[in-house]
Structure formats: C-alpha cells, structure tokens
Amino acid sequence: MKSLADTDEIKSRLDVVEIVSERVQLQRAGRNYKANCPFHNEKTPSFIVDPSRQSWRCFGQCASGGDVFSFIMKIDGLEFGDALRMLAQRAGVEVTFKEDTPDRDDFFAINGVALKFYMEALLSDEGISARNYLDQRGLGDNIRQKFGIGYSPKGKSSLKAHLAFHDIDLDKAVECGLLNRTGDGTTRDFFWGRLMFPIHNRTGQVAGFGARSLDDSMPKYINTSATPIFDKSRILYGFHIARDAIRKADEGVIVEGYMDVIAAHEHGYENVVASMGTAVTTEQVRQLRNLAASYVLALDQDEAGQEATLRSLESSWRIFNESTRGKSDPLFSAGPIKLKVLSLPEGKDPDEFIRSGNGEWEKVVASAAHVIDYLIPVVAGRFDVRSPGGKGMVVNALAPLFRSMDPFDMEDYLNKLANELESTPEVVRAALQSAPRPKANARNPKGNDRFRASADGLSPDSKINEATNDTKLDEYALSLIFGKPGLRFIASKISSEYFRRPEDRELFTLWESGGAVLEDEFTNALDPLLKDRYDFISSLELVPATDREAETDLEVCLKRLERRLLHEHRDSLISAQESGHPPSSELQDSLTKLDRKIRETYETVETPTRTT
Ligand SMILES: [Zn+2]
C-alpha cells in the first residue's frame, strides 16, 4: 500500500508542534500546547496541540481539528494535493502526483518569461494606449506591479521572437496558449494589442493570461484557453493576493471581472476576488470556505448574470453545507457560513462604487441580501405561480434551503415566501413539509428498532467485530459508503473528522461534495495517491448480503468512529490541564458535553451495556 506508506512516512518525519508553532504562538499546557485559535477571534486559548497524538483541535467556536495535513490546508487555504506536495517536500519524501507531468514546470517558466515581456512592453512607446487606459482608471504604478499588468504588442510575432531569443521550445509555448498555429502551420502570438493580466494559481504561479482590448475589437476580454496548467473553473482571480485579507476581514467578496478586483485592491478593499466571468464553481468555493465565515457574491444582475448567480449559489450551498452540517451541535459545528448576494442596479458594475469613494462600496457590500431574501423573488419569477402547481414548484425548489435553516429564521422567511406566493404561512409550511426529499432521515428516535437486524445490532456476518483497532473500522465504513450509493443519506450526516487518515478524510469530503457523480468521473479527478487508497478500499469485500444489513453495519461503524473521536477529544482536553490545578468550570462544561455525546453514541443502534 503505497499511499499508506506515503502519508505515514511524511507524518513520522514532521512534528505537528513545530509546524503549528511557525504560524501560531504556542504555550505549554500540561502535556499539550495551547494558543488562541488562529481560525477565530478569541481571548482565552481554546486551541490545543497534542504532540502525543500529533493532532490539533479548536475546542471553541470552530470545533474542528485534525492532523498536520488539515492544519496546513486550513491555514493556507490549500487543497489536499497542494498540502501534500508541500509537506512531502519538507519531509523529504517523494510522492507522485496526477499533475506532475515533466512539462509542468516548463510551462510555468515560459509563462514567467511572457509575464516579464508583457510588463516591459507596457513601458515601451507602443504601450502608451495601455498606460493611458490605466491612468484613466486611476490605477497607479504600485498596483500595476502588484498584479503584473502588461501589454502585448501588435506585431503578432513580438512575443514569439522574444521566446525564440530565449531558446524556448515554441511547441511548448503553443501548449501554454501563448502562441497559436495558423492554417499553414506557422505560429504567431495569441495575444496582441491588448492590456494583459497574468492569472495566478493558488500558490502564486502564473497559470495563464487574461487580455482586454484597447479599441473596439471584439471580444473585449479573452483569456488563455484550457492548458495542462490552466483550468479557469479552478482558479479565482486575485486569490493569492486576497487570501490574507479575506481571513482577516472574515469575509470575502466575489466579483466578476479582473478590473473590479484590481480597482478594489487599489482602493484598499483587499478581500475581493473574481470568478473569471463565469458562475462560481464548487472548486472555487472549496478554496474559500476555510478562510472566512461570510461571502458576498457581487455578480452582474442582467439576465446572464442572474443565471450565473443561481448556478453559483448551487455550488456554494453544496460546499458550505459540508461546513455547517450538524450546526445544532456546538461540539461539531464549524460555525455557520453566511452567504449573501449583492444586487447592484442594472448597468452598474462594482468598479463604479469602488472608485466613487465616500465608503459607497462598504455601504453596498453591507446591504447585500441574505441568500434566501435574494432567492425568494428570483425563484418565484422563474415559475408561473398562477398556473396549476406553479407555487408548488417554487416551494420544492426552495425546500432544501429552508430545511437547513435555523427554525427561528425560518419563521421570518416563511412569511416572506407566503407573501411572494400570495398564500399564507400555514399553507407554505405544509407544502415545504411535503416537498420531496432524497431519502428519509436515518437518525431514528430511541426505541425504534428499524435499524436492528439482530439482537446486538449487527448483521450476522458482520466484519465489525474484527475491525476494532487501527483504521480497519475506517476502511470498512468507507467501503460501505463507496460501495453502496444508497447509503449516502447516512454518510451525509457525519464529519470527515471521523476518519483517522488524512487521505480518508479527503476522499470522504470529495465524495460527499461531489453529489451523485459517476464513479469514473470521481476517480479520474483524484491524485494517484488518493486513487490508490480509493482502489484499495473499493477492493475490500463487502460482506453484508442485503442493503438493510449494510445500512445497519454502517450505522454501527459510524457510531463507533464518532465515539473514538469523542474519546480522543476528551483525552486532549484533560491532558492540556496543569497537574495539581483544579479543573476550570469551562473544562468541566466541555467534559460534561462530551460525556453526554459519548453516552448518546451507545443509544439507538447499540445497547448501552455494549463495550468496544
Ligand atoms: Zn477556533
């Protein structure tokens, strides 16, 4: 099992205390270390690093934790593959990655040469039209440097000549999207006579370029087409510059265009990124979700923009729900993420508000509507509410959002929806309750033995009894989850933290957020290391013969995984206390809550007398 060896090897060579202490000031606390949590604001430290377990956890508002991988992912806003790459390098462990083609580094290097070329051309005689445009927009030298703004000369072979002079393989420059091949097989510059914006990936490498015309030539904006290193749907423009500001403001603003981002940063609003002119994708949202508690979508509100906003909300809702799941339970709550929509008057773009000064931009951002306030009229406007069944369709479309809402908030929105539909709150409530849902709730109340297949709650052939230590339990649970798509409704209630291994957590998170994608589609997108692990888990023999038995086994497994996690939390809390001091009331509070939760894991599926 190569994948197991890899992450184990990396973790064994790194010390979580050392890595965390580079970013956070730690102080000793008993056998552990404590600090003010770097992921939320607090005055008394509730962030604990446990060297014996090589783990960290925030026992305060975030109520999340993990190992060195999840710490780096969270604090740097990295995806699993990037965190792995960074930590592997640091640990001196070699791992292979999906994206590691031999040409990858070459492509970034070629883009780097092009970036310098365009930036110098901006200062040349021919660059005057571009400089005039930037002057008009009030964008000074500092911001031009910061965003690497440049100009592509009109010669149509200026960049080509420059690349050739630097001995660069022109075929690779074609693959990068910098040159294109004409009908007769010769190559020429892809961008010419345009203002150039380098587009950086999360780690700050130049992955591609966007370009704006400086005259009437159409289209006004073009960008690099898909290349091995440039995938528009995975990149947020300005992310590498805005990341720290988003974290600090605890809010990120997503706009549509490059110019909006640059203008915002020029005027000191540094928490602004752009979706690259399309709807926000799940990959883009995933990059943002760890950084802040609140996001504002500020897309155009013409018809195309409204469509993009709706699609963006779908992606966002799916991802943010991963983080807010179980929000009724403070121990597992990651804190609700607020999603707001900014409706600018038609024909106005963010740029105008940003540049007008007088705090106009702050005002419009602060006035952004809660996602439901935005959606009620928009969704109602998309159905014919006067036709038979029309109102029902509106209710069905909004039902998932209502279900995930705080009950007190719901009251308010029920009234709004009723008004919009010219109905009463009672009728709307009844319609919401009968709106179709994917599958019934699996958390059955006490005393209901719907999930008991046999006296001890296990199916007769269950593998659970032998799967008690190490990660066998994790593997069995995951093999059921991956192997039985019908059990998704159970799996969707748990946290990825239930699993011990970083790659298992990542696989679960990806699988869970992917919706009902085809298996091929899911596995093709995985890094080889994750794919190895997925293949291994999928190859485990699924013993339960019936879906019902599988369901019972999964319920039992998940209870045990939850219990294991809760016990680990308990140990970390206790060992963070100075010996000889009486426990604080906060500690006692937390322990009481944990003990209650631990007791609950024995209920419903297993009997309380059962021991593991
Ligand atoms: Zn925290």
Residues whose N, C-alpha, C, O or C-beta is under 5 A from the ligand:
A	BS01	ZN	C37 F39 H40 C58 G60 Q61 C62
